[in-house]
């Protein structure tokens, strides 16, 4: 089986929106996005300062995941991953970890990042485990407020820096 990242195409926005099963999942994925999710809102995510990406499997005719690798404003060499989601039919099979590793390979490879970060709700245990499987570690907490759900919400910042990526995640070169 072969997996790869490809640039996002707007014609896939409805498909990505269909992967969000309910308003709670939408809040975990995109807390600034009020429900219901739509293709237009997914396209809105892509218009920011990032690189929207689709995750493809050679065994599936449609993309099976979506995420962005975004520039971190005011922090050269630092990138952040946003809107990380898999098709619900593909979840629970370790593919989130595969997608994350491909995103990190891109970030530390072609994009020359020194550090990659993301924020996640700590109660989203499956997502936290996925990010940990990719070598990311908790670096602290942030209190956030969102229009879509009143109150203060604690989020954990997870990071991986280049030395850790090279020691723990980066695949060894293939033998000659």
Chimera marker file (.cmm) of the C-alpha trace (Angstrom):
<marker_set name="trace">
<marker id="1" x="0.000" y="0.000" z="0.000" r="1" g="1" b="0" radius="0.5"/>
<marker id="2" x="1.232" y="3.480" z="-0.852" r="1" g="1" b="0" radius="0.5"/>
<marker id="3" x="0.296" y="6.730" z="0.924" r="1" g="1" b="0" radius="0.5"/>
<marker id="4" x="0.977" y="10.262" z="-0.208" r="1" g="1" b="0" radius="0.5"/>
<marker id="5" x="0.091" y="13.900" z="0.339" r="1" g="1" b="0" radius="0.5"/>
<marker id="6" x="-1.309" y="15.985" z="-2.492" r="1" g="1" b="0" radius="0.5"/>
<marker id="7" x="-2.342" y="19.643" z="-2.617" r="1" g="1" b="0" radius="0.5"/>
<marker id="8" x="-5.944" y="20.335" z="-1.621" r="1" g="1" b="0" radius="0.5"/>
<marker id="9" x="-8.434" y="20.868" z="-4.421" r="1" g="1" b="0" radius="0.5"/>
<marker id="10" x="-11.621" y="22.854" z="-3.763" r="1" g="1" b="0" radius="0.5"/>
<marker id="11" x="-13.660" y="20.168" z="-5.478" r="1" g="1" b="0" radius="0.5"/>
<marker id="12" x="-12.896" y="17.956" z="-2.458" r="1" g="1" b="0" radius="0.5"/>
<marker id="13" x="-14.253" y="20.457" z="0.115" r="1" g="1" b="0" radius="0.5"/>
<marker id="14" x="-17.664" y="18.749" z="0.333" r="1" g="1" b="0" radius="0.5"/>
<marker id="15" x="-15.958" y="15.406" z="0.922" r="1" g="1" b="0" radius="0.5"/>
<marker id="16" x="-13.814" y="16.824" z="3.753" r="1" g="1" b="0" radius="0.5"/>
<marker id="17" x="-16.899" y="18.475" z="5.305" r="1" g="1" b="0" radius="0.5"/>
<marker id="18" x="-18.727" y="15.116" z="5.190" r="1" g="1" b="0" radius="0.5"/>
<marker id="19" x="-16.097" y="13.557" z="7.474" r="1" g="1" b="0" radius="0.5"/>
<marker id="20" x="-17.218" y="15.718" z="10.421" r="1" g="1" b="0" radius="0.5"/>
<marker id="21" x="-19.852" y="13.579" z="12.148" r="1" g="1" b="0" radius="0.5"/>
<marker id="22" x="-21.365" y="16.072" z="14.609" r="1" g="1" b="0" radius="0.5"/>
<marker id="23" x="-20.990" y="19.500" z="16.209" r="1" g="1" b="0" radius="0.5"/>
<marker id="24" x="-18.767" y="18.142" z="19.017" r="1" g="1" b="0" radius="0.5"/>
<marker id="25" x="-16.332" y="16.699" z="16.486" r="1" g="1" b="0" radius="0.5"/>
<marker id="26" x="-16.432" y="19.999" z="14.565" r="1" g="1" b="0" radius="0.5"/>
<marker id="27" x="-15.554" y="21.866" z="17.764" r="1" g="1" b="0" radius="0.5"/>
<marker id="28" x="-12.522" y="19.641" z="18.369" r="1" g="1" b="0" radius="0.5"/>
<marker id="29" x="-11.443" y="19.989" z="14.736" r="1" g="1" b="0" radius="0.5"/>
<marker id="30" x="-12.148" y="23.673" z="14.141" r="1" g="1" b="0" radius="0.5"/>
<marker id="31" x="-13.307" y="25.491" z="17.275" r="1" g="1" b="0" radius="0.5"/>
<marker id="32" x="-13.548" y="28.823" z="15.446" r="1" g="1" b="0" radius="0.5"/>
<marker id="33" x="-15.974" y="27.322" z="12.913" r="1" g="1" b="0" radius="0.5"/>
<marker id="34" x="-19.623" y="27.501" z="13.960" r="1" g="1" b="0" radius="0.5"/>
<marker id="35" x="-21.797" y="24.503" z="13.014" r="1" g="1" b="0" radius="0.5"/>
<marker id="36" x="-22.862" y="23.198" z="10.648" r="1" g="1" b="0" radius="0.5"/>
<marker id="37" x="-19.697" y="22.541" z="8.663" r="1" g="1" b="0" radius="0.5"/>
<marker id="38" x="-19.954" y="23.121" z="4.919" r="1" g="1" b="0" radius="0.5"/>
<marker id="39" x="-17.761" y="23.015" z="1.829" r="1" g="1" b="0" radius="0.5"/>
<marker id="40" x="-17.560" y="26.814" z="1.963" r="1" g="1" b="0" radius="0.5"/>
<marker id="41" x="-16.258" y="26.720" z="5.535" r="1" g="1" b="0" radius="0.5"/>
<marker id="42" x="-13.635" y="24.101" z="4.609" r="1" g="1" b="0" radius="0.5"/>
<marker id="43" x="-12.535" y="26.334" z="1.717" r="1" g="1" b="0" radius="0.5"/>
<marker id="44" x="-12.339" y="29.189" z="4.237" r="1" g="1" b="0" radius="0.5"/>
<marker id="45" x="-9.818" y="27.187" z="6.272" r="1" g="1" b="0" radius="0.5"/>
<marker id="46" x="-7.618" y="26.931" z="3.182" r="1" g="1" b="0" radius="0.5"/>
<marker id="47" x="-7.550" y="30.653" z="2.466" r="1" g="1" b="0" radius="0.5"/>
<marker id="48" x="-5.364" y="31.407" z="5.467" r="1" g="1" b="0" radius="0.5"/>
<marker id="49" x="-1.568" y="31.287" z="5.489" r="1" g="1" b="0" radius="0.5"/>
<marker id="50" x="-1.175" y="27.563" z="5.064" r="1" g="1" b="0" radius="0.5"/>
<marker id="51" x="-0.670" y="24.660" z="2.760" r="1" g="1" b="0" radius="0.5"/>
<marker id="52" x="-3.908" y="22.642" z="2.640" r="1" g="1" b="0" radius="0.5"/>
<marker id="53" x="-3.184" y="19.008" z="1.943" r="1" g="1" b="0" radius="0.5"/>
<marker id="54" x="-5.094" y="15.840" z="1.136" r="1" g="1" b="0" radius="0.5"/>
<marker id="55" x="-3.920" y="12.407" z="2.255" r="1" g="1" b="0" radius="0.5"/>
<marker id="56" x="-4.344" y="9.626" z="-0.312" r="1" g="1" b="0" radius="0.5"/>
<marker id="57" x="-4.070" y="5.836" z="-0.215" r="1" g="1" b="0" radius="0.5"/>
<marker id="58" x="-3.332" y="3.773" z="-3.307" r="1" g="1" b="0" radius="0.5"/>
<marker id="59" x="-6.193" y="1.475" z="-2.209" r="1" g="1" b="0" radius="0.5"/>
<marker id="60" x="-8.884" y="4.165" z="-2.181" r="1" g="1" b="0" radius="0.5"/>
<marker id="61" x="-10.307" y="6.238" z="-5.064" r="1" g="1" b="0" radius="0.5"/>
<marker id="62" x="-10.855" y="9.365" z="-2.952" r="1" g="1" b="0" radius="0.5"/>
<marker id="63" x="-8.664" y="11.183" z="-0.424" r="1" g="1" b="0" radius="0.5"/>
<marker id="64" x="-8.857" y="9.764" z="3.094" r="1" g="1" b="0" radius="0.5"/>
<marker id="65" x="-7.500" y="12.679" z="5.135" r="1" g="1" b="0" radius="0.5"/>
<marker id="66" x="-7.007" y="16.420" z="5.261" r="1" g="1" b="0" radius="0.5"/>
<marker id="67" x="-4.715" y="18.797" z="7.180" r="1" g="1" b="0" radius="0.5"/>
<marker id="68" x="-2.831" y="22.038" z="6.721" r="1" g="1" b="0" radius="0.5"/>
<marker id="69" x="0.802" y="22.878" z="7.338" r="1" g="1" b="0" radius="0.5"/>
<marker id="70" x="0.705" y="26.567" z="8.239" r="1" g="1" b="0" radius="0.5"/>
<marker id="71" x="3.357" y="29.217" z="8.720" r="1" g="1" b="0" radius="0.5"/>
<marker id="72" x="3.492" y="30.417" z="12.315" r="1" g="1" b="0" radius="0.5"/>
<marker id="73" x="3.129" y="34.225" z="12.246" r="1" g="1" b="0" radius="0.5"/>
<marker id="74" x="6.165" y="35.993" z="13.633" r="1" g="1" b="0" radius="0.5"/>
<marker id="75" x="8.133" y="32.773" z="14.158" r="1" g="1" b="0" radius="0.5"/>
<marker id="76" x="10.363" y="32.001" z="11.174" r="1" g="1" b="0" radius="0.5"/>
<marker id="77" x="11.169" y="28.315" z="10.873" r="1" g="1" b="0" radius="0.5"/>
<marker id="78" x="8.131" y="27.268" z="12.891" r="1" g="1" b="0" radius="0.5"/>
<marker id="79" x="5.080" y="25.624" z="11.359" r="1" g="1" b="0" radius="0.5"/>
<marker id="80" x="1.813" y="24.433" z="12.833" r="1" g="1" b="0" radius="0.5"/>
<marker id="81" x="-0.568" y="21.718" z="11.758" r="1" g="1" b="0" radius="0.5"/>
<marker id="82" x="-4.244" y="22.581" z="11.589" r="1" g="1" b="0" radius="0.5"/>
<marker id="83" x="-7.573" y="20.906" z="10.841" r="1" g="1" b="0" radius="0.5"/>
<marker id="84" x="-6.224" y="17.350" z="11.008" r="1" g="1" b="0" radius="0.5"/>
<marker id="85" x="-9.011" y="14.903" z="10.069" r="1" g="1" b="0" radius="0.5"/>
<marker id="86" x="-9.443" y="11.439" z="8.577" r="1" g="1" b="0" radius="0.5"/>
<marker id="87" x="-12.433" y="9.944" z="6.813" r="1" g="1" b="0" radius="0.5"/>
<marker id="88" x="-14.375" y="8.161" z="9.610" r="1" g="1" b="0" radius="0.5"/>
<marker id="89" x="-14.263" y="4.912" z="7.584" r="1" g="1" b="0" radius="0.5"/>
<marker id="90" x="-10.454" y="5.015" z="7.800" r="1" g="1" b="0" radius="0.5"/>
<marker id="91" x="-10.076" y="5.785" z="11.516" r="1" g="1" b="0" radius="0.5"/>
<marker id="92" x="-8.731" y="3.321" z="14.073" r="1" g="1" b="0" radius="0.5"/>
<marker id="93" x="-6.248" y="1.762" z="11.645" r="1" g="1" b="0" radius="0.5"/>
<marker id="94" x="-3.136" y="3.820" z="12.437" r="1" g="1" b="0" radius="0.5"/>
<marker id="95" x="-3.529" y="5.961" z="9.328" r="1" g="1" b="0" radius="0.5"/>
<marker id="96" x="-3.576" y="9.192" z="11.342" r="1" g="1" b="0" radius="0.5"/>
<marker id="97" x="-0.015" y="8.409" z="12.403" r="1" g="1" b="0" radius="0.5"/>
<marker id="98" x="0.938" y="7.727" z="8.788" r="1" g="1" b="0" radius="0.5"/>
<marker id="99" x="-0.564" y="11.038" z="7.675" r="1" g="1" b="0" radius="0.5"/>
<marker id="100" x="1.184" y="12.873" z="10.508" r="1" g="1" b="0" radius="0.5"/>
<marker id="101" x="4.568" y="11.362" z="9.609" r="1" g="1" b="0" radius="0.5"/>
<marker id="102" x="4.130" y="12.447" z="5.981" r="1" g="1" b="0" radius="0.5"/>
<marker id="103" x="3.242" y="15.968" z="7.134" r="1" g="1" b="0" radius="0.5"/>
<marker id="104" x="6.315" y="16.051" z="9.384" r="1" g="1" b="0" radius="0.5"/>
<marker id="105" x="8.517" y="14.746" z="6.560" r="1" g="1" b="0" radius="0.5"/>
<marker id="106" x="7.248" y="17.622" z="4.417" r="1" g="1" b="0" radius="0.5"/>
<marker id="107" x="7.654" y="20.201" z="7.195" r="1" g="1" b="0" radius="0.5"/>
<marker id="108" x="11.198" y="19.197" z="8.156" r="1" g="1" b="0" radius="0.5"/>
<marker id="109" x="12.176" y="18.329" z="4.589" r="1" g="1" b="0" radius="0.5"/>
<marker id="110" x="11.088" y="20.624" z="1.772" r="1" g="1" b="0" radius="0.5"/>
<marker id="111" x="9.736" y="23.327" z="4.117" r="1" g="1" b="0" radius="0.5"/>
<marker id="112" x="12.885" y="23.312" z="6.288" r="1" g="1" b="0" radius="0.5"/>
<marker id="113" x="11.079" y="23.773" z="9.595" r="1" g="1" b="0" radius="0.5"/>
<marker id="114" x="12.985" y="23.845" z="12.843" r="1" g="1" b="0" radius="0.5"/>
<marker id="115" x="9.847" y="23.182" z="14.896" r="1" g="1" b="0" radius="0.5"/>
<marker id="116" x="6.304" y="21.978" z="14.235" r="1" g="1" b="0" radius="0.5"/>
<marker id="117" x="3.448" y="22.535" z="16.673" r="1" g="1" b="0" radius="0.5"/>
<marker id="118" x="-0.285" y="22.056" z="17.005" r="1" g="1" b="0" radius="0.5"/>
<marker id="119" x="-2.905" y="22.495" z="19.691" r="1" g="1" b="0" radius="0.5"/>
<marker id="120" x="-5.430" y="19.869" z="20.694" r="1" g="1" b="0" radius="0.5"/>
<marker id="121" x="-8.102" y="19.450" z="23.320" r="1" g="1" b="0" radius="0.5"/>
<marker id="122" x="-6.595" y="17.127" z="25.966" r="1" g="1" b="0" radius="0.5"/>
<marker id="123" x="-9.863" y="15.192" z="26.230" r="1" g="1" b="0" radius="0.5"/>
<marker id="124" x="-9.463" y="14.237" z="22.546" r="1" g="1" b="0" radius="0.5"/>
<marker id="125" x="-7.411" y="11.258" z="23.691" r="1" g="1" b="0" radius="0.5"/>
<marker id="126" x="-7.264" y="9.502" z="20.311" r="1" g="1" b="0" radius="0.5"/>
<marker id="127" x="-5.818" y="12.611" z="18.670" r="1" g="1" b="0" radius="0.5"/>
<marker id="128" x="-3.284" y="13.111" z="21.469" r="1" g="1" b="0" radius="0.5"/>
<marker id="129" x="-2.146" y="9.487" z="21.094" r="1" g="1" b="0" radius="0.5"/>
<marker id="130" x="-1.854" y="9.917" z="17.331" r="1" g="1" b="0" radius="0.5"/>
<marker id="131" x="0.369" y="12.981" z="17.722" r="1" g="1" b="0" radius="0.5"/>
<marker id="132" x="2.476" y="11.230" z="20.360" r="1" g="1" b="0" radius="0.5"/>
<marker id="133" x="2.937" y="8.298" z="17.964" r="1" g="1" b="0" radius="0.5"/>
<marker id="134" x="4.485" y="10.792" z="15.536" r="1" g="1" b="0" radius="0.5"/>
<marker id="135" x="7.026" y="11.910" z="18.119" r="1" g="1" b="0" radius="0.5"/>
<marker id="136" x="5.233" y="15.045" z="19.313" r="1" g="1" b="0" radius="0.5"/>
<marker id="137" x="5.332" y="15.906" z="23.003" r="1" g="1" b="0" radius="0.5"/>
<marker id="138" x="3.214" y="18.139" z="25.216" r="1" g="1" b="0" radius="0.5"/>
<marker id="139" x="4.894" y="21.523" z="25.661" r="1" g="1" b="0" radius="0.5"/>
<marker id="140" x="2.303" y="23.335" z="27.758" r="1" g="1" b="0" radius="0.5"/>
<marker id="141" x="-1.287" y="24.426" z="27.995" r="1" g="1" b="0" radius="0.5"/>
<marker id="142" x="-3.185" y="27.361" z="26.556" r="1" g="1" b="0" radius="0.5"/>
<marker id="143" x="-6.512" y="28.767" z="27.660" r="1" g="1" b="0" radius="0.5"/>
<marker id="144" x="-8.652" y="29.654" z="24.647" r="1" g="1" b="0" radius="0.5"/>
<marker id="145" x="-12.073" y="31.186" z="24.116" r="1" g="1" b="0" radius="0.5"/>
<marker id="146" x="-14.221" y="30.546" z="21.063" r="1" g="1" b="0" radius="0.5"/>
<marker id="147" x="-17.332" y="32.211" z="19.712" r="1" g="1" b="0" radius="0.5"/>
<marker id="148" x="-18.771" y="28.815" z="18.775" r="1" g="1" b="0" radius="0.5"/>
<marker id="149" x="-18.795" y="27.546" z="22.396" r="1" g="1" b="0" radius="0.5"/>
<marker id="150" x="-18.711" y="29.986" z="25.337" r="1" g="1" b="0" radius="0.5"/>
<marker id="151" x="-16.276" y="29.607" z="28.198" r="1" g="1" b="0" radius="0.5"/>
<marker id="152" x="-12.567" y="29.075" z="28.608" r="1" g="1" b="0" radius="0.5"/>
<marker id="153" x="-11.208" y="25.880" z="27.095" r="1" g="1" b="0" radius="0.5"/>
<marker id="154" x="-7.867" y="24.343" z="28.024" r="1" g="1" b="0" radius="0.5"/>
<marker id="155" x="-5.803" y="23.090" z="25.108" r="1" g="1" b="0" radius="0.5"/>
<marker id="156" x="-2.459" y="21.342" z="25.059" r="1" g="1" b="0" radius="0.5"/>
<marker id="157" x="0.283" y="22.510" z="22.722" r="1" g="1" b="0" radius="0.5"/>
<marker id="158" x="2.176" y="19.601" z="21.213" r="1" g="1" b="0" radius="0.5"/>
<marker id="159" x="5.505" y="20.106" z="19.470" r="1" g="1" b="0" radius="0.5"/>
<marker id="160" x="8.350" y="18.367" z="17.773" r="1" g="1" b="0" radius="0.5"/>
<marker id="161" x="11.668" y="20.027" z="17.030" r="1" g="1" b="0" radius="0.5"/>
<marker id="162" x="14.065" y="19.044" z="14.275" r="1" g="1" b="0" radius="0.5"/>
<marker id="163" x="16.559" y="17.159" z="16.529" r="1" g="1" b="0" radius="0.5"/>
<marker id="164" x="13.765" y="14.983" z="17.959" r="1" g="1" b="0" radius="0.5"/>
<marker id="165" x="12.289" y="14.410" z="14.499" r="1" g="1" b="0" radius="0.5"/>
<marker id="166" x="15.678" y="13.330" z="13.159" r="1" g="1" b="0" radius="0.5"/>
<marker id="167" x="16.322" y="11.027" z="16.131" r="1" g="1" b="0" radius="0.5"/>
<marker id="168" x="12.865" y="9.514" z="16.599" r="1" g="1" b="0" radius="0.5"/>
<marker id="169" x="10.724" y="9.912" z="13.488" r="1" g="1" b="0" radius="0.5"/>
<marker id="170" x="12.753" y="10.393" z="10.328" r="1" g="1" b="0" radius="0.5"/>
<marker id="171" x="12.992" y="7.133" z="8.407" r="1" g="1" b="0" radius="0.5"/>
<marker id="172" x="16.452" y="5.703" z="7.851" r="1" g="1" b="0" radius="0.5"/>
<marker id="173" x="17.662" y="5.931" z="4.280" r="1" g="1" b="0" radius="0.5"/>
<marker id="174" x="17.067" y="2.852" z="2.174" r="1" g="1" b="0" radius="0.5"/>
<marker id="175" x="20.115" y="0.618" z="1.753" r="1" g="1" b="0" radius="0.5"/>
<marker id="176" x="21.864" y="0.907" z="-1.630" r="1" g="1" b="0" radius="0.5"/>
<link id1="1" id2="2" r="1" g="1" b="0" radius="0.2"/>
<link id1="2" id2="3" r="1" g="1" b="0" radius="0.2"/>
<link id1="3" id2="4" r="1" g="1" b="0" radius="0.2"/>
<link id1="4" id2="5" r="1" g="1" b="0" radius="0.2"/>
<link id1="5" id2="6" r="1" g="1" b="0" radius="0.2"/>
<link id1="6" id2="7" r="1" g="1" b="0" radius="0.2"/>
<link id1="7" id2="8" r="1" g="1" b="0" radius="0.2"/>
<link id1="8" id2="9" r="1" g="1" b="0" radius="0.2"/>
<link id1="9" id2="10" r="1" g="1" b="0" radius="0.2"/>
<link id1="10" id2="11" r="1" g="1" b="0" radius="0.2"/>
<link id1="11" id2="12" r="1" g="1" b="0" radius="0.2"/>
<link id1="12" id2="13" r="1" g="1" b="0" radius="0.2"/>
<link id1="13" id2="14" r="1" g="1" b="0" radius="0.2"/>
<link id1="14" id2="15" r="1" g="1" b="0" radius="0.2"/>
<link id1="15" id2="16" r="1" g="1" b="0" radius="0.2"/>
<link id1="16" id2="17" r="1" g="1" b="0" radius="0.2"/>
<link id1="17" id2="18" r="1" g="1" b="0" radius="0.2"/>
<link id1="18" id2="19" r="1" g="1" b="0" radius="0.2"/>
<link id1="19" id2="20" r="1" g="1" b="0" radius="0.2"/>
<link id1="20" id2="21" r="1" g="1" b="0" radius="0.2"/>
<link id1="21" id2="22" r="1" g="1" b="0" radius="0.2"/>
<link id1="22" id2="23" r="1" g="1" b="0" radius="0.2"/>
<link id1="23" id2="24" r="1" g="1" b="0" radius="0.2"/>
<link id1="24" id2="25" r="1" g="1" b="0" radius="0.2"/>
<link id1="25" id2="26" r="1" g="1" b="0" radius="0.2"/>
<link id1="26" id2="27" r="1" g="1" b="0" radius="0.2"/>
<link id1="27" id2="28" r="1" g="1" b="0" radius="0.2"/>
<link id1="28" id2="29" r="1" g="1" b="0" radius="0.2"/>
<link id1="29" id2="30" r="1" g="1" b="0" radius="0.2"/>
<link id1="30" id2="31" r="1" g="1" b="0" radius="0.2"/>
<link id1="31" id2="32" r="1" g="1" b="0" radius="0.2"/>
<link id1="32" id2="33" r="1" g="1" b="0" radius="0.2"/>
<link id1="33" id2="34" r="1" g="1" b="0" radius="0.2"/>
<link id1="34" id2="35" r="1" g="1" b="0" radius="0.2"/>
<link id1="35" id2="36" r="1" g="1" b="0" radius="0.2"/>
<link id1="36" id2="37" r="1" g="1" b="0" radius="0.2"/>
<link id1="37" id2="38" r="1" g="1" b="0" radius="0.2"/>
<link id1="38" id2="39" r="1" g="1" b="0" radius="0.2"/>
<link id1="39" id2="40" r="1" g="1" b="0" radius="0.2"/>
<link id1="40" id2="41" r="1" g="1" b="0" radius="0.2"/>
<link id1="41" id2="42" r="1" g="1" b="0" radius="0.2"/>
<link id1="42" id2="43" r="1" g="1" b="0" radius="0.2"/>
<link id1="43" id2="44" r="1" g="1" b="0" radius="0.2"/>
<link id1="44" id2="45" r="1" g="1" b="0" radius="0.2"/>
<link id1="45" id2="46" r="1" g="1" b="0" radius="0.2"/>
<link id1="46" id2="47" r="1" g="1" b="0" radius="0.2"/>
<link id1="47" id2="48" r="1" g="1" b="0" radius="0.2"/>
<link id1="48" id2="49" r="1" g="1" b="0" radius="0.2"/>
<link id1="49" id2="50" r="1" g="1" b="0" radius="0.2"/>
<link id1="50" id2="51" r="1" g="1" b="0" radius="0.2"/>
<link id1="51" id2="52" r="1" g="1" b="0" radius="0.2"/>
<link id1="52" id2="53" r="1" g="1" b="0" radius="0.2"/>
<link id1="53" id2="54" r="1" g="1" b="0" radius="0.2"/>
<link id1="54" id2="55" r="1" g="1" b="0" radius="0.2"/>
<link id1="55" id2="56" r="1" g="1" b="0" radius="0.2"/>
<link id1="56" id2="57" r="1" g="1" b="0" radius="0.2"/>
<link id1="57" id2="58" r="1" g="1" b="0" radius="0.2"/>
<link id1="58" id2="59" r="1" g="1" b="0" radius="0.2"/>
<link id1="59" id2="60" r="1" g="1" b="0" radius="0.2"/>
<link id1="60" id2="61" r="1" g="1" b="0" radius="0.2"/>
<link id1="61" id2="62" r="1" g="1" b="0" radius="0.2"/>
<link id1="62" id2="63" r="1" g="1" b="0" radius="0.2"/>
<link id1="63" id2="64" r="1" g="1" b="0" radius="0.2"/>
<link id1="64" id2="65" r="1" g="1" b="0" radius="0.2"/>
<link id1="65" id2="66" r="1" g="1" b="0" radius="0.2"/>
<link id1="66" id2="67" r="1" g="1" b="0" radius="0.2"/>
<link id1="67" id2="68" r="1" g="1" b="0" radius="0.2"/>
<link id1="68" id2="69" r="1" g="1" b="0" radius="0.2"/>
<link id1="69" id2="70" r="1" g="1" b="0" radius="0.2"/>
<link id1="70" id2="71" r="1" g="1" b="0" radius="0.2"/>
<link id1="71" id2="72" r="1" g="1" b="0" radius="0.2"/>
<link id1="72" id2="73" r="1" g="1" b="0" radius="0.2"/>
<link id1="73" id2="74" r="1" g="1" b="0" radius="0.2"/>
<link id1="74" id2="75" r="1" g="1" b="0" radius="0.2"/>
<link id1="75" id2="76" r="1" g="1" b="0" radius="0.2"/>
<link id1="76" id2="77" r="1" g="1" b="0" radius="0.2"/>
<link id1="77" id2="78" r="1" g="1" b="0" radius="0.2"/>
<link id1="78" id2="79" r="1" g="1" b="0" radius="0.2"/>
<link id1="79" id2="80" r="1" g="1" b="0" radius="0.2"/>
<link id1="80" id2="81" r="1" g="1" b="0" radius="0.2"/>
<link id1="81" id2="82" r="1" g="1" b="0" radius="0.2"/>
<link id1="82" id2="83" r="1" g="1" b="0" radius="0.2"/>
<link id1="83" id2="84" r="1" g="1" b="0" radius="0.2"/>
<link id1="84" id2="85" r="1" g="1" b="0" radius="0.2"/>
<link id1="85" id2="86" r="1" g="1" b="0" radius="0.2"/>
<link id1="86" id2="87" r="1" g="1" b="0" radius="0.2"/>
<link id1="87" id2="88" r="1" g="1" b="0" radius="0.2"/>
<link id1="88" id2="89" r="1" g="1" b="0" radius="0.2"/>
<link id1="89" id2="90" r="1" g="1" b="0" radius="0.2"/>
<link id1="90" id2="91" r="1" g="1" b="0" radius="0.2"/>
<link id1="91" id2="92" r="1" g="1" b="0" radius="0.2"/>
<link id1="92" id2="93" r="1" g="1" b="0" radius="0.2"/>
<link id1="93" id2="94" r="1" g="1" b="0" radius="0.2"/>
<link id1="94" id2="95" r="1" g="1" b="0" radius="0.2"/>
<link id1="95" id2="96" r="1" g="1" b="0" radius="0.2"/>
<link id1="96" id2="97" r="1" g="1" b="0" radius="0.2"/>
<link id1="97" id2="98" r="1" g="1" b="0" radius="0.2"/>
<link id1="98" id2="99" r="1" g="1" b="0" radius="0.2"/>
<link id1="99" id2="100" r="1" g="1" b="0" radius="0.2"/>
<link id1="100" id2="101" r="1" g="1" b="0" radius="0.2"/>
<link id1="101" id2="102" r="1" g="1" b="0" radius="0.2"/>
<link id1="102" id2="103" r="1" g="1" b="0" radius="0.2"/>
<link id1="103" id2="104" r="1" g="1" b="0" radius="0.2"/>
<link id1="104" id2="105" r="1" g="1" b="0" radius="0.2"/>
<link id1="105" id2="106" r="1" g="1" b="0" radius="0.2"/>
<link id1="106" id2="107" r="1" g="1" b="0" radius="0.2"/>
<link id1="107" id2="108" r="1" g="1" b="0" radius="0.2"/>
<link id1="108" id2="109" r="1" g="1" b="0" radius="0.2"/>
<link id1="109" id2="110" r="1" g="1" b="0" radius="0.2"/>
<link id1="110" id2="111" r="1" g="1" b="0" radius="0.2"/>
<link id1="111" id2="112" r="1" g="1" b="0" radius="0.2"/>
<link id1="112" id2="113" r="1" g="1" b="0" radius="0.2"/>
<link id1="113" id2="114" r="1" g="1" b="0" radius="0.2"/>
<link id1="114" id2="115" r="1" g="1" b="0" radius="0.2"/>
<link id1="115" id2="116" r="1" g="1" b="0" radius="0.2"/>
<link id1="116" id2="117" r="1" g="1" b="0" radius="0.2"/>
<link id1="117" id2="118" r="1" g="1" b="0" radius="0.2"/>
<link id1="118" id2="119" r="1" g="1" b="0" radius="0.2"/>
<link id1="119" id2="120" r="1" g="1" b="0" radius="0.2"/>
<link id1="120" id2="121" r="1" g="1" b="0" radius="0.2"/>
<link id1="121" id2="122" r="1" g="1" b="0" radius="0.2"/>
<link id1="122" id2="123" r="1" g="1" b="0" radius="0.2"/>
<link id1="123" id2="124" r="1" g="1" b="0" radius="0.2"/>
<link id1="124" id2="125" r="1" g="1" b="0" radius="0.2"/>
<link id1="125" id2="126" r="1" g="1" b="0" radius="0.2"/>
<link id1="126" id2="127" r="1" g="1" b="0" radius="0.2"/>
<link id1="127" id2="128" r="1" g="1" b="0" radius="0.2"/>
<link id1="128" id2="129" r="1" g="1" b="0" radius="0.2"/>
<link id1="129" id2="130" r="1" g="1" b="0" radius="0.2"/>
<link id1="130" id2="131" r="1" g="1" b="0" radius="0.2"/>
<link id1="131" id2="132" r="1" g="1" b="0" radius="0.2"/>
<link id1="132" id2="133" r="1" g="1" b="0" radius="0.2"/>
<link id1="133" id2="134" r="1" g="1" b="0" radius="0.2"/>
<link id1="134" id2="135" r="1" g="1" b="0" radius="0.2"/>
<link id1="135" id2="136" r="1" g="1" b="0" radius="0.2"/>
<link id1="136" id2="137" r="1" g="1" b="0" radius="0.2"/>
<link id1="137" id2="138" r="1" g="1" b="0" radius="0.2"/>
<link id1="138" id2="139" r="1" g="1" b="0" radius="0.2"/>
<link id1="139" id2="140" r="1" g="1" b="0" radius="0.2"/>
<link id1="140" id2="141" r="1" g="1" b="0" radius="0.2"/>
<link id1="141" id2="142" r="1" g="1" b="0" radius="0.2"/>
<link id1="142" id2="143" r="1" g="1" b="0" radius="0.2"/>
<link id1="143" id2="144" r="1" g="1" b="0" radius="0.2"/>
<link id1="144" id2="145" r="1" g="1" b="0" radius="0.2"/>
<link id1="145" id2="146" r="1" g="1" b="0" radius="0.2"/>
<link id1="146" id2="147" r="1" g="1" b="0" radius="0.2"/>
<link id1="147" id2="148" r="1" g="1" b="0" radius="0.2"/>
<link id1="148" id2="149" r="1" g="1" b="0" radius="0.2"/>
<link id1="149" id2="150" r="1" g="1" b="0" radius="0.2"/>
<link id1="150" id2="151" r="1" g="1" b="0" radius="0.2"/>
<link id1="151" id2="152" r="1" g="1" b="0" radius="0.2"/>
<link id1="152" id2="153" r="1" g="1" b="0" radius="0.2"/>
<link id1="153" id2="154" r="1" g="1" b="0" radius="0.2"/>
<link id1="154" id2="155" r="1" g="1" b="0" radius="0.2"/>
<link id1="155" id2="156" r="1" g="1" b="0" radius="0.2"/>
<link id1="156" id2="157" r="1" g="1" b="0" radius="0.2"/>
<link id1="157" id2="158" r="1" g="1" b="0" radius="0.2"/>
<link id1="158" id2="159" r="1" g="1" b="0" radius="0.2"/>
<link id1="159" id2="160" r="1" g="1" b="0" radius="0.2"/>
<link id1="160" id2="161" r="1" g="1" b="0" radius="0.2"/>
<link id1="161" id2="162" r="1" g="1" b="0" radius="0.2"/>
<link id1="162" id2="163" r="1" g="1" b="0" radius="0.2"/>
<link id1="163" id2="164" r="1" g="1" b="0" radius="0.2"/>
<link id1="164" id2="165" r="1" g="1" b="0" radius="0.2"/>
<link id1="165" id2="166" r="1" g="1" b="0" radius="0.2"/>
<link id1="166" id2="167" r="1" g="1" b="0" radius="0.2"/>
<link id1="167" id2="168" r="1" g="1" b="0" radius="0.2"/>
<link id1="168" id2="169" r="1" g="1" b="0" radius="0.2"/>
<link id1="169" id2="170" r="1" g="1" b="0" radius="0.2"/>
<link id1="170" id2="171" r="1" g="1" b="0" radius="0.2"/>
<link id1="171" id2="172" r="1" g="1" b="0" radius="0.2"/>
<link id1="172" id2="173" r="1" g="1" b="0" radius="0.2"/>
<link id1="173" id2="174" r="1" g="1" b="0" radius="0.2"/>
<link id1="174" id2="175" r="1" g="1" b="0" radius="0.2"/>
<link id1="175" id2="176" r="1" g="1" b="0" radius="0.2"/>
</marker_set>
